[in-house]
Amino acid sequence: QGKTDNKRAFCQEFGLDTSLPLLSYIGRFATEKGAEILPELIENLFKRSSGKLSIFILGSGDVGIQHNIQQVADSFKKDLAVFFGYNEQLAHRVYAASDLLIMPSRVEPCGLNQLYALKYGTIPVVRKIGGLKDTVKDVEQGGYGFLFDQVDAEEAAHTVTRAIEYLSDADNLSMTRDTAMRLDYSWNKSAKKYIDLYNQLVK
């Protein structure tokens, strides 16, 4: 219920349709984050799912990427909202409101955004790289997220569409969110794994 309330308030503030799935991007506009594919990804998604999806972009960085995102935002004002800049408080509200989080990273040694998203019941759609593939398991393998292989707008759009279709089933949505929010990637769990490893080495 809290997720529903957060989404309703957020979408009303930014002029988005509360009834539609909300996909968000949070982060730097940089090539290592795959942010340069966002404009093409957005256009691709709206061609596939016109009137079936809302998108929110929060970030800053490369001025060229930002300019391209703004141009796309001007073309899809009804279904796309943007906030350029760094805003920690707003970022948490985006996690709390969103249904899906997109991370098309080229490089991601660890990645924190997907971990924040999981705790907020926001399902990550991520490239299969580094810490993202270590912490996000695809629903097709009994997991709680959606993965794609390449930094490619077409492949990312296909995966987002797959996520929307899967989560349109209320039982799938409830089960996936419940699993995501129960995951434990805290230092308590990591520390126990280190202790177990050290004990094995000592033996």
C-alpha positions as CSV (number, residue, x, y, z in Angstrom):
1,Q,0.0,0.0,0.0
2,G,2.9,2.4,0.8
3,K,4.3,1.7,-2.7
4,T,1.0,2.6,-4.2
5,D,0.7,5.8,-2.2
6,N,4.2,6.9,-3.0
7,K,3.7,6.3,-6.7
8,R,0.4,8.2,-6.8
9,A,1.8,11.3,-5.0
10,F,5.0,11.3,-7.2
11,C,3.1,10.9,-10.5
12,Q,0.7,13.6,-9.6
13,E,3.5,16.0,-8.8
14,F,5.3,15.3,-12.1
15,G,2.3,15.0,-14.4
16,L,2.5,11.3,-15.1
17,D,-0.3,8.7,-15.3
18,T,-0.4,6.9,-12.0
19,S,-2.1,3.9,-13.6
20,L,0.8,3.1,-15.9
21,P,4.0,1.2,-15.1
22,L,6.7,3.7,-14.1
23,L,10.3,3.1,-15.4
24,S,13.1,5.3,-14.0
25,Y,16.7,6.0,-14.5
26,I,18.8,7.5,-11.7
27,G,22.4,8.4,-12.1
28,R,25.2,10.1,-14.0
29,F,24.9,10.9,-17.8
30,A,28.1,9.1,-18.7
31,T,29.1,6.5,-21.3
32,E,30.2,4.1,-18.6
33,K,26.6,4.2,-17.3
34,G,25.3,3.6,-20.8
35,A,23.4,6.8,-20.5
36,E,23.9,7.8,-24.2
37,I,21.4,5.1,-25.2
38,L,18.6,6.6,-23.1
39,P,17.1,8.9,-25.8
40,E,16.9,6.0,-28.4
41,L,15.7,3.6,-25.6
42,I,12.9,6.0,-24.7
43,E,11.8,6.5,-28.3
44,N,11.9,2.7,-28.8
45,L,9.8,2.1,-25.7
46,F,7.2,4.6,-26.6
47,K,6.9,3.1,-30.1
48,R,6.4,-0.3,-28.6
49,S,4.3,0.7,-25.6
50,S,2.7,4.1,-26.5
51,G,0.2,4.9,-23.7
52,K,1.3,1.9,-21.7
53,L,4.3,3.3,-19.9
54,S,5.6,6.4,-18.0
55,I,9.3,7.2,-17.7
56,F,11.2,9.4,-15.2
57,I,14.9,10.5,-15.6
58,L,16.9,11.9,-12.8
59,G,20.5,12.7,-13.4
60,S,23.3,15.0,-14.6
61,G,26.6,14.8,-16.4
62,D,27.6,14.9,-20.0
63,V,26.0,18.0,-21.6
64,G,25.5,16.3,-25.0
65,I,23.6,13.4,-23.4
66,Q,21.5,15.8,-21.3
67,H,20.7,17.8,-24.4
68,N,19.5,14.7,-26.3
69,I,17.4,13.6,-23.3
70,Q,15.8,17.0,-23.1
71,Q,14.9,16.8,-26.8
72,V,13.2,13.5,-26.3
73,A,11.4,14.9,-23.2
74,D,10.1,17.7,-25.3
75,S,8.6,15.2,-27.7
76,F,6.9,13.0,-25.0
77,K,5.8,15.5,-22.4
78,K,2.7,13.4,-21.5
79,D,4.6,10.2,-20.6
80,L,8.1,11.4,-19.8
81,A,9.4,13.7,-17.0
82,V,13.0,14.7,-16.2
83,F,14.9,16.4,-13.4
84,F,18.5,17.4,-14.3
85,G,20.8,17.6,-11.3
86,Y,21.8,15.8,-8.2
87,N,19.0,15.5,-5.6
88,E,19.4,12.7,-2.9
89,Q,15.9,13.3,-1.4
90,L,14.3,13.1,-4.8
91,A,16.2,10.0,-5.7
92,H,14.7,8.1,-2.8
93,R,11.3,9.3,-3.8
94,V,11.9,8.0,-7.3
95,Y,13.0,4.6,-5.9
96,A,9.9,4.5,-3.7
97,A,7.5,5.4,-6.6
98,S,8.9,3.4,-9.5
99,D,8.0,0.0,-10.7
100,L,11.1,-0.6,-12.7
101,L,14.7,0.8,-12.7
102,I,16.9,0.8,-15.8
103,M,20.7,0.4,-15.6
104,P,22.3,-0.1,-19.0
105,S,25.9,0.2,-17.6
106,R,29.0,-0.5,-19.6
107,V,31.0,-0.8,-16.4
108,E,29.6,-1.5,-12.9
109,P,32.1,-3.1,-10.4
110,C,29.5,-3.1,-7.7
111,G,26.5,-0.9,-8.3
112,L,24.3,0.5,-5.5
113,N,21.3,1.7,-7.4
114,Q,20.0,-1.8,-8.0
115,L,20.3,-2.6,-4.3
116,Y,18.4,0.5,-3.3
117,A,15.7,-0.3,-5.9
118,L,15.3,-3.8,-4.5
119,K,14.7,-2.6,-1.0
120,Y,12.0,-0.2,-2.3
121,G,10.3,-3.0,-4.2
122,T,11.4,-1.5,-7.5
123,I,12.4,-4.2,-10.0
124,P,15.8,-3.7,-11.7
125,V,16.3,-4.0,-15.4
126,V,20.0,-4.2,-15.8
127,R,22.8,-5.1,-18.2
128,K,24.5,-8.4,-17.3
129,I,27.8,-7.0,-16.2
130,G,29.9,-6.8,-13.0
131,G,28.1,-6.3,-9.8
132,L,24.7,-6.1,-11.6
133,K,24.8,-9.7,-12.7
134,D,26.1,-10.6,-9.2
135,T,23.1,-9.1,-7.4
136,V,20.2,-9.3,-9.9
137,K,18.8,-12.7,-10.9
138,D,16.5,-12.9,-13.9
139,V,12.9,-14.0,-13.3
140,E,13.4,-16.7,-16.0
141,Q,15.9,-18.3,-13.6
142,G,13.5,-18.0,-10.6
143,G,14.8,-14.5,-9.7
144,Y,13.5,-11.0,-9.1
145,G,14.8,-8.8,-12.0
146,F,15.5,-8.7,-15.7
147,L,18.9,-8.8,-17.5
148,F,20.1,-8.0,-21.0
149,D,23.5,-8.6,-22.6
150,Q,24.6,-5.6,-24.6
151,V,24.6,-1.8,-24.2
152,D,22.0,-1.6,-26.9
153,A,18.8,0.5,-27.0
154,E,16.9,-2.2,-28.9
155,E,17.8,-5.0,-26.5
156,A,17.2,-2.9,-23.5
157,A,13.8,-1.9,-24.8
158,H,12.9,-5.5,-25.5
159,T,13.9,-6.4,-21.9
160,V,11.8,-3.5,-20.4
161,T,8.9,-4.7,-22.5
162,R,9.4,-8.2,-21.2
163,A,9.4,-6.9,-17.6
164,I,6.2,-4.9,-18.2
165,E,4.4,-7.9,-19.6
166,Y,5.6,-10.2,-16.8
167,L,4.7,-7.8,-14.0
168,S,1.3,-7.0,-15.5
169,D,0.2,-10.2,-13.8
170,A,-0.7,-9.2,-10.2
171,D,0.6,-12.4,-8.7
172,N,3.9,-12.1,-10.5
173,L,4.2,-8.5,-9.4
174,S,3.4,-9.2,-5.8
175,M,5.7,-12.3,-5.6
176,T,8.7,-10.5,-7.3
177,R,8.4,-7.4,-5.1
178,D,8.1,-9.5,-2.0
179,T,11.2,-11.5,-3.0
180,A,13.2,-8.3,-3.9
181,M,12.4,-6.5,-0.6
182,R,13.4,-9.5,1.5
183,L,16.9,-9.8,-0.1
184,D,19.8,-9.2,2.3
185,Y,22.9,-7.5,0.8
186,S,23.9,-5.9,4.1
187,W,27.4,-6.0,5.5
188,N,26.1,-8.3,8.2
189,K,25.6,-11.0,5.7
190,S,28.8,-10.2,3.8
191,A,30.8,-10.3,7.0
192,K,29.5,-13.7,7.9
193,K,30.6,-15.0,4.5
194,Y,34.1,-13.7,5.1
195,I,34.2,-15.2,8.6
196,D,33.1,-18.6,7.1
197,L,35.7,-18.4,4.4
198,Y,38.5,-17.5,7.0
199,N,37.4,-20.4,9.2
200,Q,37.6,-22.8,6.3
201,L,41.1,-21.6,5.5
202,V,42.2,-22.0,9.1
203,K,41.0,-25.6,9.1
